[in-house]
Amino acid sequence: LKIAVDVMSGDFPPEILIEGAVQAVNAFNVQLIVVGKADLIEKKLKTMKFDSRLIEIENAEEVILMTDDPVTGFKTKKDSSIIKCAQLVKQEKAAGFFSPGNTGATLITSLFINGRLKGISRPAISTFIPTVNGTPQVLLDAGANLECNVNNLLQFAVMGSSLIKKYFGIANPKVGLINIGEESTKGSDILQKTYKALEKLGMDFIGNIESSQTLDGKANVLITDGFTGNILIKSIEGTFKSLIKIATKEIKKSIFYQTGALMMKSALQNINRILSADEYGAAPLLGVNAVCMIGHGHSRQKDIKSGIRVTMQYVEKKVNSAIVETIKEYRLNKIRVPYQFWHMSDFREVPLEY
Amino acid sequence: LKIAVDVMSGDFPPEILIEGAVQAVNAFNVQLIVVGKADLIEKKLKTMKFDSRLIEIENAEEVILMTDDPVTGFKTKKDSSIIKCAQLVKQEKAAGFFSPGNTGATLITSLFINGRLKGISRPAISTFIPTVNGTPQVLLDAGANLECNVNNLLQFAVMGSSLIKKYFGIANPKVGLINIGEESTKGSDILQKTYKALEKLGMDFIGNIESSQTLDGKANVLITDGFTGNILIKSIEGTFKSLIKIATKEIKKSIFYQTGALMMKSALQNINRILSADEYGAAPLLGVNAVCMIGHGHSRQKDIKSGIRVTMQYVEKKVNSAIVETIKEYRLNKIRVPYQFWHMSDFREVPLEY
């Protein structure tokens, strides 16, 4: 089992990401293919201790930047670390890959190089969401598809359930549909039709979930289109951050508050840990024919380490085969719609066999 | 200046709402028409002290419940407190009304009884959003319109700006468009077109605002469709509540934490006050030809009191005339599309002159 890891595309310098990769090797005894500028990687690796049999280097001269347009990046930077990672999986040299880089570029790269899983119309980014009661919960789509039809949303339900089943060992994951009210008549025509279809599908569908209940842990799988999903997760993230800003400002006003905060320090750290989705280090792109993990741009050592761990687990727990089987079981492989991306009308110019 | 207040439709018993109304009378010297079951109101008022010249009672035998379908409620409960309130404004017996009842029913009632402001295609619910830096900020639409076209969104920008201008005295309110990225090419076709139109309109348009920045106070007016707006504000609300739940649970684990929390009590209360949008007590339904304020269902005395205060201020500051003028100024009164509601295809059966 080898995992390819892109150490070039994050916000932090490659050296920091390489440190995370080495930490993963030492902790999990995993075999890695470290992808990026070979001389830079070699130089850094020389300063570190690890079992040298466990790390290979794959040279990639280019880097798709965070600011690059995903389509342009994919089309012009053929020797980039993200593309190399996807190719290593395609060539079966690696069992999965992890990149903390440009999300859109990773998406397009994996979609075009690795292709889609059998029966899947649209891949989706699935993000772990913390819950008050500790229930494992994943939301998809977190931003790959601006608009979704009923079949897309049903496939997301299957992908999310397969993930929860395999990854957390929960036999019947609870599926909820993000909507603006609990009643089946709420929301757009597509949401209403999806509600009815989910009722009939045979999953443990618990109905609509309002965005105010996202962290309650009522469901294991939250289904929504990529626009709404993106608005929702970023709003949760932003609210936490704002709260911390406000609290920090307030606490500074008195030594009394500061002492109080100090006394609560480990409680506050615990709260932060509960609310931090970073524990997983990566969001899987589900629906592509590869284990493709997308990390936060601001990933540091520990995030790279946990991202690699999660990638290993996805490979070992065979999440992708479970998706293919379940799609067949629920007969959701009948409809295939052409893949459309955000404003990527120039997509047709990209040769499908890259 | 008389304000009509619906004391029947909230989650709490009418007596609680009447207490809030009397508090408003005593605090602001405002003239009220208290709308609801006359005998019940009279009985409660007898137990309270206030200048009796300042309160009139308008009898309404029926109540549209929170659980009532808005359209059905509006069509069948003609003697309900919400409908009576809107009629009092229509008949110019009251200058504005406040109801903490069924939002959808209030919306439909005001729309059909009071009509739309000149030039407005679709009314929108505008909600005050707290900000880290204290900047006044309003989001619209918070849930009246499931889908919006470019013109609707531009009109929301005008309505929100007029509100901020008149209510907070800010000469050039900053307008932001809720989207999934900062670039003008992000989001749906409608959002991209709205972006371009806002750039040309002549307002202080500051570009796209990601949902993670909602509380930063970058803008005074946040523009979005009612579905996205509803997802966004409920997610902020839910995140706060979940955080409090988690923190309470953590703090209980040790007497040390509890002491710390006690020391920070007034800081925590201050944080809560900053984050509480309840300060305003009501969300204006902008775009109808009336000052129509919608309160939270769970409004208690103080919320009714502040809701009435906000209603008074809207009347006094002539927010509606400002909207009509600004719509004309920006030439946004050219296009009028037929009004469509959430799943309310049976709307056509409702006579426009109720």
Interface residues (C-beta under 8 A of the other chain):
Chain A: V132 G143 L146 E147 I178 I180 T185 K186 G187 S188 Q192 E210 S211 S212 Q213 T214 L215 D216 G226 F227 T228 N230 I231 L232 K234 S235 I236 E237 G238 T239 F240 K241 S242 L243 K245 I246 A247 E250 I251 K253 S254 F256 Y257 T259 G260 A261 L262 M263 M264 A267 N270 I271 I274 L275 W342 H343
Chain B: V132 G143 L146 E147 I178 I180 T185 K186 G187 S188 Q192 E210 S211 S212 Q213 T214 L215 D216 G226 F227 T228 N230 I231 L232 K234 S235 I236 E237 G238 T239 F240 K241 S242 L243 K245 I246 A247 E250 I251 K253 S254 F256 Y257 T259 G260 A261 L262 M263 M264 A267 N270 I271 I274 L275 W342 H343
